[in-house]
Amino acid sequence: MSVEVDVLLQEAKESIEAAQNYRSELQQRLHGLNQARKQVRGSSGQAREALRRHFAELQAAATGLLSERLSVLLSEVDAVEADSIKPLDDCQSLIEHGVSQADELLRDGEAALRCGLGEKEDKLGSFTKKAMHIQLDSLPEVPALVDVPCVSAQLDDSLLGLLRERVCRHGSVASHPPVLIEELQERPGSILVRWCKVDEDFAAADYRLQHRRAGNGGSQYEDAYIGRDCDFLVLHLDAHTDYLFRVCARGEGRTEWSPWSIPQTGYTTLAPHEWSPGTEGYILGSRRNVALRNDSSQSGCPVLYSNAPTYFCGLTLTFKITASGHPDRRDSLGVCVDGRGAGGQRSLQSDKAVCISTNGAVFVNGKEMTNQLPAISLGSAVTFDMEVVGVLPVNNNNVIEGGGFKLRVTIGSGSREVVFDWLLEQAVDGLFFGCSFVHSGWKVLVF
């Protein structure tokens, strides 16, 4: 009987645990559903507000333009009217003056005819002289109606049709933005952002990526990239800090940007690549990811190493040349096992290191390869990619017996690359990187 009770008790406990897990899963889904509803409601409210604001601004601007155009046209009518009326007014004044003179002459003539015989001769003579002075046979010319302006307004009725057509096609409502962030990959002190187009009918000409710190106290979004690529490495990010990323697109032949994608949160746990401070002959930038060779007076070719072994297999290490000096075959850019120089050697063209010289020569453990890459110059970007392809057993001293730790190395420069296997005697968690230049003027950004 007790065994049956124990079995039932165990089944009851398992059922209770399953019910608790089931309830927890349902609550999480309910929370996700609430978040989805909040996004729909919130985005719809923002879309309504944006539409009302835009069309109110458009209506005000259109009303202002129409009022301004009406004022211009009315001013033109006023100007034509004033210019046309002035000669008519002058002609009217001249005719009215002639009528006044004729009335006065008529009164004088009638008075001369009514006067006595003693005054008749004098008054008739005076009247005759006055009539001759007025020139009764000279009449002012009055313009015909066809010769004076007839002001009219020329209005194009097609404007309303064109306006109606453009307004009917102005604006759109989309349930999803045309582009979305597809992937966020952490890199040392940076994040690689990839995005994709989800609207096949949208012909994208350019993409625009923005980012900012997450949280209530986060800064404003800043442009990180504008161009045609669908991925970008955002540099200068603090490790263990959340950042928000969003992307939009601009259609072919358009000036406005599409709606923003839903912001995605990303962060990196990898410390940024930094050069080691204190190396004579080099000046570092504030973030220590930029190094400038500033003093070539000393002999030799001093090596500037990284501050720590921050390069790991599976990642891409990039050296960007932002300023160039005089090249020398002893110059080097590469990675190594020891950041102090293996065996006390102060060169990357030595054992336990792979590098490329500014003349394009590739060195593996101090030996120059037959294959060669293009020479390094201003604007060059040299990339190192490595992956583990072979691991042999190690002894008690962590040394591989009778073999090595094999890495597949790919060095790229320009449009070319070399691929080879690099054999190490001992397994390593991370690798140092370094650079060395004989002459001053070289400036390198590492990321």
Residue, then its C-alpha position, 0 to 999 in steps of 0.5 A: m500500500s505504501v509503495e502505491v502511495d509513494v508512486l502516486l505521490q511521485e506522479a503528483k509531484e511530477s504533475i505539479e512541476a509540469a503544471q508549474n512549467y506549463r504555467s510559466e511558459l504560458q505566462q512568458r507567451l502572454h508577456g510576448l503577446n502583450q509586447a506584440r500588442k503594445q508594438v502594434r498599438g504604439s506604432s499605429g498611434q505614431a503612424r497616425e500622428a505622423l500622417r496628421r502632422h505631415f498632411a497638416e504641414l502639407q496643407a498649410a504649405a500648399t495654402g501658403l503657396l496658393s495665396e502667394r501665387l494669387s497675390v503675385l497674379l493680382s499684383e500683375v493685374d493691378a500693374v496692367e490696369a494702372d499702365s493701361i488706364k493712365p493714357l486713357d485718363d490723360c486723354q479724358s483730361l484733354i477732351e474735358h479741357g476742350v469741352s470746357q473751352a468750347d462751352e466758354l466759346l459758345r457763351d462768348g459767341e452768344a453774348a456777342l450776338r446779343c450785344g448792341l450795335g456799338e459793341k457788336e463789332d468789337k465783341l465779334g472780332s474778339f470772339t473770332k480771334k478766340a475761336m481761331h486760337i482754340q483750333l476748333d478743327s483739331l480733335p484728340e484721337v481716342p483709341a479704339l477698343v481693340d487697341v486698349p488692353c482687355v485683361s483676362a486670367q489664363l488658368d490651367d485646369s490641368l493643375l487640379g488633375l495633376l495635383r489630384e493624381r500626385v496626392c492620390r499616390h502620396g504617402s503609404v502605410a506599411s505593416h513592416p519596414p522594407v529592411l530588417i536587421e538580420e544578425l549582430q555578431e560581437r567583435p573585439g570592441s565592435i559589433l558586425v551588423r548585417w541586415c536584409k531586405v524583406d520587401e521584394d518590391f522595394a528597390a533599395a539604392d542606399y541603406r542607413l545604419q544608426h546606433r546608440r547606447a541602450g537604456n533611459g539615459g542613452s544618447q541620441y541615434e547616430d549615423a554609423y553607415i550610409g551606402r549600398d552594402c548590407d553589413f557594417l562593422v561598428l567600431h569604438l564600442d564599450a564591452h559589456t554595454d547594450y547598444l540599439f541598432r536600426v536600419c532603413a533604406r532609400g528607394e531608387g530615384r527617391t530622396e526620402w528614407s523608408p521607415w526604420s526597422i525595429p531596433q535590435t539590442g546587441y553587445t560585445t563581451l570581447a575587449p577591443h584591440e589595443w596597441s601596447p603603450g610605451t614602445e619607443g618610436y610610436i605614438l598611440g591614439s586615445r583609444r590605443n587602436v591607432a599607432l603612428r610611427n613617428d621616430s625613425s632616427q633610432s636604428g633597427c625596426p622596433v616592433l609594436y605589439s598588442n596590449a594583450p592576446t586579443y585575437f582569437c581563431g574564427l575572427t577577422l583581424t584587420f589592419k587599415i593603413t591611414a597614412s604611409g611612409h617610405p616602405d622597407r622589406r623589414d616592415s611587418l604587420g602580423v600576429c605572433v604567439d609571444g607579445r614580447g618577441a619569441g626568444g628575445q627577437r625583436s621582429l615579426q619576421s621570426d619564429k612563432a609569427v606570421c606577417i606581411s611586409t609592406n612590399g607584399a612578401v609573406f613570412v611564416n616563422g621567419k621564412e619568406m613564402t613564394n606567394q606574394l601579395p600586393a604592396i601595402s600603401l595608403g588606404s590598404a586593408v590587410t586582413f588575417d583569418m585563422e581557423v583550427v584544422g588540426v590538434l594532436p595530443v599533448n604530453n604532461n608539459n602541454v607540448i604536442e609530441g611528434g606534430g603540432f597545433k595546425l592553424r589554417v591562415t588566410i592573409g588578404s590584401g587588396s583583391r588577393e589572398v594567400v592561404f597556408d597552414w601554420l604549425l605551432e608546437q603548443a596550443v594557445d588561447g589567443l594571439f598577439f598582433g604587432c607592427s614594425f616600420v623602419h621609417s616614420g609616417w606609417k599610421v595603422l588602425v587595427f580592428 
